[in-house]
Amino acid sequence: MMAAESIQNGGQIYWDWADGKAGMIDIRDVADSALGASKESMMGMGFPEFIVDGYVELSRGFSQGFADTTNGNVETLSGHAPRSIDDFTKDFKSFFES
């Protein structure tokens, strides 16, 4: 998608590769391949197939946005507002610094 504008305007993708070429792969194919590799790996580690299938189904659900929602449950159950991503990154900053 980074090249969408140059494709719209001139039908080209421009990189600093001189005359180099690259085989392009649709990111959706990368995701599908990763799921397949993940499944094979989990099966190789001895996970039962029904567990592996459950993880694959869960991953597909996340990729389709099923978890892109919030509700008031944290505040209802805990008695306080949910912590923000800013709170999280501040509290765990040392884990993300090199």
N, C-alpha and C positions, 0 to 999 in steps of 0.2 A: 504494500500500500504506500510505501515511501515514494515509489516511482510513479504513482497515479498521475500526477500533474504532468510529468515529462512525457508519459505515454499519451495522455489526452492532447497535449500541445504538439507533439512531434512524432508520436508513434515509436519512441525510443526509450530505453533505460540507459542512463549514463552512469558509469562507474570509472574510477581511475585505474582500470585494468589494462590500458593500452588496447591490444587486439585480443586479450584473453576472453574466453567464453565460459559460461557456467550453465549447467543443467538446472533449470528452475523446478522447484518442487512446491506444490500447493501445501500450505501449512495444515490443511485438513488431512492431507495424506500423511504428513508427519505425525499428527495426533493419532490417526488410525494405526500407524505402524508402531508407535510407542505403546498403545494399548495392547497390541498383539505381542510385542516383546515382553511387556509387563506380565501378561497372562502366562506366556511360556516360562518366564523366570519363576513366577510363583508356583507353577505346577512342578517345575524342576526342584524347588525347595520343599516339595511334599505337601503343599496346601491342597486340601480337597477341592475338586472341581467346582462344587457349589459355592464355596467361599470365594474362589477366584472369580467366578461369574458374578457374584455379588459385588466385588470390588470393581469389576469392569462396568457393571451397570451403574454403580455409584459415580464412577469417573465420568461416564457419559452424561449422567444427570448434571454434574457440576459443569461440564462443558456446554450444556444447553441452558444453563442459568437457573436451574431449579432452586438453588440456594441464595439467589439474589433477592433476598427479602429480609425484613426485620419486623419485629413485633415488640410489644411491651412486656414480654415475659421476664426478662432480666430484672426490670424494676419491680414488677409484681412479686416475684419470688425472693429477691434479695433485699428489697426495700431501698435500693439506691439506683440511680441512673446508670446505664451501661458505660463502661470506660470507653474513651475514644481511641482511635488509632494513634493520635498524638500522645495520649497518656501511655499507651503501650510502648511506642518507640522511645519515649523519654525514660521510662522505667527500665527498659532492656537495651538501652543505647550501647552499653559496653559489649554486648554480644554481637553487634553489627559493625563495630569499629575494628580496623586492622591494627 
